[in-house]
């Protein structure tokens, strides 16, 4: 009687896609951290500008009151 031998080859098509996905998520995470830092800095600058604006308005109001 004849014997049939089979050889199976398994090809991994998943690891490359998973590695690419992980790489993109890492890049996205870094970009998100950069944007968060920029937003915090912008918020800090906006608060400082608002404070300066309020101080200038108060000074103008005081000068106007003194002129009356």
Secondary structure as a PSIPRED ss2 file (coil, helix, strand):
# PSIPRED VFORMAT (PSIPRED V4.0)

   1 X C   1.000  0.000  0.000
   2 X C   1.000  0.000  0.000
   3 X C   1.000  0.000  0.000
   4 X C   1.000  0.000  0.000
   5 X C   1.000  0.000  0.000
   6 X C   1.000  0.000  0.000
   7 X C   1.000  0.000  0.000
   8 X C   1.000  0.000  0.000
   9 X C   1.000  0.000  0.000
  10 X C   1.000  0.000  0.000
  11 X C   1.000  0.000  0.000
  12 X C   1.000  0.000  0.000
  13 X C   1.000  0.000  0.000
  14 X H   0.000  1.000  0.000
  15 X H   0.000  1.000  0.000
  16 X H   0.000  1.000  0.000
  17 X H   0.000  1.000  0.000
  18 X H   0.000  1.000  0.000
  19 X H   0.000  1.000  0.000
  20 X H   0.000  1.000  0.000
  21 X H   0.000  1.000  0.000
  22 X H   0.000  1.000  0.000
  23 X H   0.000  1.000  0.000
  24 X H   0.000  1.000  0.000
  25 X H   0.000  1.000  0.000
  26 X H   0.000  1.000  0.000
  27 X H   0.000  1.000  0.000
  28 X H   0.000  1.000  0.000
  29 X H   0.000  1.000  0.000
  30 X H   0.000  1.000  0.000
  31 X H   0.000  1.000  0.000
  32 X H   0.000  1.000  0.000
  33 X H   0.000  1.000  0.000
  34 X H   0.000  1.000  0.000
  35 X H   0.000  1.000  0.000
  36 X H   0.000  1.000  0.000
  37 X H   0.000  1.000  0.000
  38 X H   0.000  1.000  0.000
  39 X H   0.000  1.000  0.000
  40 X H   0.000  1.000  0.000
  41 X H   0.000  1.000  0.000
  42 X H   0.000  1.000  0.000
  43 X H   0.000  1.000  0.000
  44 X H   0.000  1.000  0.000
  45 X H   0.000  1.000  0.000
  46 X H   0.000  1.000  0.000
  47 X H   0.000  1.000  0.000
  48 X H   0.000  1.000  0.000
  49 X H   0.000  1.000  0.000
  50 X H   0.000  1.000  0.000
  51 X H   0.000  1.000  0.000
  52 X H   0.000  1.000  0.000
  53 X H   0.000  1.000  0.000
  54 X H   0.000  1.000  0.000
  55 X H   0.000  1.000  0.000
  56 X H   0.000  1.000  0.000
  57 X H   0.000  1.000  0.000
  58 X H   0.000  1.000  0.000
  59 X H   0.000  1.000  0.000
  60 X H   0.000  1.000  0.000
  61 X H   0.000  1.000  0.000
  62 X H   0.000  1.000  0.000
  63 X H   0.000  1.000  0.000
  64 X H   0.000  1.000  0.000
  65 X H   0.000  1.000  0.000
  66 X H   0.000  1.000  0.000
  67 X H   0.000  1.000  0.000
  68 X C   1.000  0.000  0.000
